[in-house]
């Protein structure tokens, strides 16, 4: 073997290459942008959820947090607004 090192990985593996650090993203997560991942999380779903799952969860949360269903409790209003905003961003991105 020669005395040179392929430190940039031009000819294969790097000399000091190690396993990736941090959590590994699924294929579905990798295709989603940061905003979409946050929105899917706001709805309590996992990346890769189907459009039908997203819509069903959205309607479920609408009913749960709607002021009429909570005796006018304004504490759930913020959560409702976040759910609506998350669904709109997912719909705009084509996930709903």
C-alpha positions as CSV (number, residue, x, y, z in Angstrom):
1,X,0.0,0.0,0.0
2,X,1.0,3.5,-0.8
3,X,1.5,6.3,1.7
4,X,-1.3,8.6,0.4
5,X,-4.7,8.9,1.9
6,X,-8.0,9.5,0.0
7,X,-9.2,12.1,2.5
8,X,-12.0,13.4,0.2
9,X,-13.3,10.0,-0.8
10,X,-12.6,10.5,-4.5
11,X,-11.5,6.9,-4.9
12,X,-13.9,5.1,-2.6
13,X,-14.4,5.4,1.2
14,X,-12.8,8.1,3.2
15,X,-10.1,7.0,5.6
16,X,-11.9,8.4,8.7
17,X,-15.4,7.7,7.6
18,X,-17.7,6.8,10.5
19,X,-21.4,6.0,10.9
20,X,-23.8,8.9,10.5
21,X,-24.5,10.6,13.8
22,X,-27.9,11.5,15.1
23,X,-31.3,10.0,14.1
24,X,-31.5,8.4,10.7
25,X,-34.4,9.7,8.5
26,X,-36.8,7.4,6.8
27,X,-37.3,7.7,3.1
28,X,-40.6,9.5,3.6
29,X,-39.0,12.0,6.0
30,X,-36.2,12.6,3.6
31,X,-38.6,13.6,0.9
32,X,-40.5,16.0,3.2
33,X,-39.3,19.5,3.9
34,X,-38.8,20.8,7.5
35,X,-42.2,22.6,7.5
36,X,-44.0,19.4,6.3
37,X,-42.3,17.3,9.0
38,X,-43.4,19.8,11.6
39,X,-47.0,19.9,10.3
40,X,-47.2,16.1,10.2
41,X,-46.0,16.1,13.8
42,X,-48.5,18.7,14.8
43,X,-51.3,16.4,13.6
44,X,-49.7,13.5,15.6
45,X,-48.9,11.4,12.5
46,X,-45.7,9.8,11.2
47,X,-44.0,10.8,7.9
48,X,-45.3,8.6,5.2
49,X,-48.9,8.8,6.3
50,X,-51.4,8.6,3.5
51,X,-53.5,11.5,2.3
52,X,-56.6,9.7,3.7
53,X,-54.8,9.4,7.1
54,X,-53.9,13.1,7.1
55,X,-57.5,14.1,6.2
56,X,-59.0,11.8,8.8
57,X,-56.7,13.0,11.5
58,X,-57.4,16.6,10.6
59,X,-61.2,16.2,10.8
60,X,-60.8,14.3,14.1
61,X,-58.7,17.1,15.6
62,X,-61.1,19.8,14.3
63,X,-63.9,18.2,16.2
64,X,-61.8,17.7,19.3
65,X,-60.5,21.3,19.6
66,X,-63.5,23.2,18.2
67,X,-64.8,25.8,20.7
68,X,-68.3,24.5,20.3
69,X,-67.2,21.1,21.5
70,X,-65.3,22.5,24.5
71,X,-68.0,24.7,26.0
72,X,-66.3,27.8,24.5
73,X,-63.0,27.1,26.2
74,X,-60.6,29.4,24.5
75,X,-57.6,27.4,25.6
76,X,-58.1,24.9,22.8
77,X,-58.3,27.7,20.2
78,X,-54.6,28.0,19.8
79,X,-54.3,24.2,19.3
80,X,-57.1,24.4,16.7
81,X,-55.3,27.2,14.9
82,X,-52.1,25.2,14.8
83,X,-54.0,22.1,13.5
84,X,-55.6,24.2,10.7
85,X,-52.2,25.8,9.8
86,X,-50.5,22.4,9.7
87,X,-53.2,20.9,7.5
88,X,-53.1,23.9,5.1
89,X,-49.3,23.6,4.7
90,X,-49.6,19.8,4.1
91,X,-52.4,20.4,1.5
92,X,-50.3,23.0,-0.3
93,X,-47.4,20.6,-0.4
94,X,-49.6,17.8,-1.8
95,X,-49.7,15.6,1.3
96,X,-53.4,16.1,1.9
